[in-house]
Amino acid sequence: MENPQKSAYSLEYYDSSWELEYMKELEKNDDIVKWTKNHGIRIPYFDEDGKYRTYAPDFLVQRTDGTVELHEMKGGHLLQNPITKRKMDAAREWCKTRKMNLRLVSKF
């Protein structure tokens, strides 16, 4: 997405048309002050074999009330996936420690 108004960056890359659609929703949402995918956040978790991994949440978002959130987009078919569950559990803890919220966005 080029020249988003609510991002500090002039270009925000997206991984799917669904993410582009969501970026447009964030831009139009009056409750959102700013957002980005270019946040550099990596959340640690352990996979099913106990191996240390990290993953990057999709969006860092700030609301008009000052609330800061991570928004993670997942297709409905992935919601019960054990790796998704591990990532979301780790993200909830990561956010809780930082007084942030996690929002799981699913459409399919």
C-alpha positions in Angstrom: 0.0 0.0 0.0 1.5 3.3 -1.0 1.2 6.5 1.1 -1.0 5.3 4.0 -2.1 8.2 6.1 -2.0 6.4 9.5 1.5 4.8 9.0 4.8 6.4 9.6 6.0 4.8 6.4 5.2 5.8 2.8 5.0 2.2 1.8 3.5 -0.8 3.7 4.0 -4.2 2.2 1.3 -6.8 2.4 1.4 -10.6 2.1 -2.1 -11.1 0.6 -5.0 -9.3 -0.9 -6.8 -9.9 2.4 -4.0 -8.0 4.3 -4.4 -5.1 1.7 -8.1 -5.1 2.4 -7.5 -4.9 6.1 -5.0 -2.1 5.7 -7.7 -0.1 3.9 -10.1 -0.9 6.8 -7.5 0.4 9.3 -7.1 3.6 7.3 -10.9 4.2 7.3 -11.5 3.3 10.9 -11.9 6.5 13.0 -10.9 4.5 16.2 -7.4 3.8 14.8 -4.7 6.5 15.1 -1.8 4.6 13.6 -0.8 1.2 12.3 2.1 -0.6 10.6 3.4 -3.9 9.5 7.0 -2.5 9.7 7.3 -2.9 13.4 10.2 -5.3 13.9 8.4 -7.2 16.6 9.4 -10.9 16.9 7.6 -13.0 19.5 9.4 -16.1 20.8 7.6 -19.4 21.2 8.5 -23.1 21.3 7.3 -25.4 18.6 5.9 -28.9 19.2 9.4 -30.4 19.3 10.5 -27.8 21.9 12.6 -25.9 19.4 12.9 -22.1 20.0 11.2 -20.1 17.2 10.0 -16.5 16.7 7.2 -15.1 14.6 6.3 -11.6 13.4 2.7 -10.5 14.1 0.9 -8.9 11.2 0.0 -5.4 12.5 0.9 -3.1 15.3 -2.1 -0.8 15.9 -2.8 2.2 18.2 -6.4 3.2 19.0 -7.6 6.7 19.8 -7.9 5.8 23.5 -4.2 5.1 23.5 -4.6 1.3 23.5 -1.9 -0.5 21.6 -2.7 -3.8 20.0 -1.2 -6.5 17.9 -3.5 -7.8 15.1 -2.8 -11.2 13.8 -4.7 -12.4 10.7 -5.4 -16.2 10.3 -7.7 -18.1 8.0 -10.3 -20.1 9.8 -8.7 -23.3 8.7 -5.6 -22.4 10.7 -7.3 -21.5 14.0 -7.1 -25.0 15.5 -3.6 -25.7 14.2 -1.2 -26.5 17.1 1.4 -24.1 15.8 -1.1 -21.3 15.6 -2.2 -22.0 19.1 1.3 -21.9 20.4 2.0 -18.6 18.6 -1.2 -17.1 19.9 -0.5 -18.2 23.5 3.0 -16.7 23.3 1.6 -13.5 21.8 -1.1 -13.2 24.5 1.7 -13.5 27.2 3.9 -11.1 25.3 1.1 -8.5 25.1 0.0 -9.0 28.7 3.5 -8.2 29.9 3.5 -5.0 27.9 -0.1 -4.0 28.8 -1.1 -4.4 25.1 -4.0 -6.3 23.5 -4.0 -9.1 21.0 -6.7 -9.3 18.3 -7.0 -12.3 16.2 -8.7 -11.5 12.9 -10.2 -14.3 11.0 -12.4 -14.1 7.9 -12.6 -17.5 6.3 
